[in-house]
């Protein structure tokens, strides 16, 4: 039978997997970081292949989608992501020292897209700066449009590195400070770079923050890094309403905590507003996530509990501190929040917490907006960017930022 493109790719994937296994057994010392990295990577490939096959089989056997809004392709893709997440969860529970290897693996997988955006994508310009958070350096990548303001990235980097010699920031340009997800234990500016670049618009520059991660740096290290970046940018912008904190998953909870930490007074706010995409709003070790949604979502309650225990080992602190678990905010603190746009999918395990938090905030704060998307999973604007719901959600996020700037006296 002649080989089709699909069978050819399948054979190539199998050959690559066999090669990885052979290299792992023959060349790499047992237990070394290199051997564990190859083992983890081959496990990711195996999990992805199994997830694709399992998802396709289950969809064919059922004869109807798992959710009424899901296409065949989306259902199979989500099944693959769940298998990869489950494999990662199992490995991390067995060996906490694997976290750096996980970071290196996912950064390597994202590197081709990162390099394309950085050097070949004609629509984008990339820059880089660092700020200090105590003894730590906090690296930040800056992504911006190549036109009509192709100098925006260079001007922002110069504004941070050499404020005395820099030109003032152009009033119409918004800055999204992006805090990536990953349970506060994984993620780098390389693995998160594609999502940061995806948010760039003609009037939006995105700063991707590579904050410190647990278990090497537990709470409050990530928060200190986020606050350090916002403090520097807010000071350089003279507290004009151009600065927005954007976070997804655990990065969304971190963004909300940072907003509490960097707001200097009621009259002058360092942050114009916040965007929370599927935020992880509690780090409670006993958080009651919906296990039935684990069958449809791309992450599991067990994975969320594990990252919480890694970031904040003390269960009492995780349960009571609003800078760890924003769910613990009082009504007065919710009322004092700047404009917030919160996005969630009804099929994600965090949805009950997000909905409860959003309703409490909207009761006391008219500046809080909540958009719930039926059938969508955790971080769906990034996980399924081609879906109509994701496109609509991204448009709502940018409309929100433009409206906030206009209402606060900035140009938009």
JOGI-V963001 format. One record per backbone hydrogen bond with DSSP energy under -0.5 kcal/mol. NH is the residue of the N-H (numbers start at 1). CO is the residue of the C=O. If there is no record, write none. Layout:
NH&CO + NH&CO
This chain:
8&4 + 9&5 + 10&6 + 11&7 + 12&8 + 13&9 + 14&10 + 15&11 + 16&12 + 17&13 + 18&14 + 19&15 + 20&16 + 21&17 + 22&18 + 23&19 + 24&20 + 25&21 + 26&22 + 27&23 + 28&23 + 32&29 + 36&32 + 37&33 + 38&34 + 39&35 + 40&36 + 41&37 + 42&38 + 43&39 + 44&40 + 45&41 + 46&42 + 47&43 + 48&44 + 49&45 + 50&46 + 51&47 + 52&48 + 53&49 + 54&50 + 55&51 + 56&52 + 57&53 + 58&54 + 59&55 + 60&56 + 61&57 + 62&58 + 63&59 + 70&67 + 75&71 + 76&72 + 77&73 + 78&74 + 79&75 + 80&76 + 81&77 + 82&78 + 83&79 + 84&80 + 85&81 + 86&82 + 87&83 + 88&84 + 89&85 + 90&86 + 91&87 + 92&88 + 93&89 + 94&90 + 95&91 + 98&95 + 99&96 + 102&98 + 103&99 + 104&100 + 105&101 + 106&102 + 107&103 + 108&104 + 109&105 + 110&106 + 111&107 + 111&108 + 112&108 + 114&110 + 115&111 + 116&112 + 117&113 + 118&114 + 119&115 + 120&115 + 120&116 + 121&116 + 122&120 + 124&121 + 125&144 + 127&142 + 129&140 + 131&138 + 133&136 + 136&133 + 138&131 + 139&137 + 140&129 + 141&208 + 142&127 + 143&206 + 144&125 + 146&123 + 152&149 + 155&151 + 156&152 + 157&153 + 158&154 + 159&155 + 160&156 + 161&157 + 162&158 + 165&162 + 166&162 + 166&163 + 173&170 + 174&203 + 175&242 + 176&174 + 176&205 + 177&175 + 177&244 + 178&176 + 178&207 + 179&177 + 179&246 + 180&178 + 180&209 + 185&182 + 186&182 + 192&188 + 194&190 + 196&192 + 197&193 + 198&194 + 199&195 + 199&196 + 200&197 + 201&204 + 204&201 + 205&174 + 206&143 + 207&176 + 208&141 + 208&206 + 209&178 + 209&207 + 210&139 + 211&209 + 214&184 + 217&213 + 218&216 + 219&311 + 221&218 + 224&220 + 225&221 + 226&222 + 227&223 + 228&224 + 229&225 + 230&226 + 231&227 + 232&228 + 233&229 + 234&230 + 235&231 + 236&232 + 237&233 + 238&235 + 239&234 + 240&237 + 242&240 + 243&240 + 244&175 + 245&273 + 246&177 + 246&244 + 247&275 + 248&179 + 249&277 + 251&248 + 252&249 + 253&249 + 254&250 + 255&251 + 256&252 + 257&253 + 258&254 + 259&255 + 260&256 + 261&257 + 262&258 + 263&259 + 264&262 + 265&268 + 269&267 + 272&243 + 273&243 + 274&339 + 275&245 + 276&341 + 277&247 + 277&275 + 278&276 + 278&343 + 280&249 + 281&279 + 283&318 + 287&284 + 289&287 + 290&349 + 291&289 + 293&290 + 294&291 + 295&292 + 296&293 + 297&293 + 304&300 + 305&301 + 306&302 + 307&303 + 308&304 + 309&305 + 310&306 + 311&307 + 312&308 + 315&313 + 318&314 + 319&315 + 320&316 + 321&317 + 322&320 + 324&321 + 325&321 + 326&324 + 327&281 + 328&325 + 329&326 + 334&330 + 335&331 + 336&332 + 337&334 + 339&272 + 340&367 + 341&274 + 342&340 + 342&369 + 343&276 + 344&371 + 346&373 + 347&376 + 348&345 + 351&348 + 354&350 + 355&351 + 356&352 + 357&353 + 358&354 + 359&355 + 360&356 + 361&357 + 362&358 + 363&359 + 364&360 + 364&361 + 365&361 + 368&365 + 369&340 + 371&342 + 372&370 + 373&344 + 374&372 + 376&373 + 380&377 + 382&379 + 383&379 + 384&380 + 385&382 + 387&384 + 391&387 + 392&388 + 393&389 + 394&390 + 395&391 + 396&392 + 397&393 + 398&394 + 399&395 + 400&396 + 401&397 + 402&398 + 403&399 + 404&400 + 405&401 + 406&402 + 407&403 + 408&404 + 409&406 + 410&405
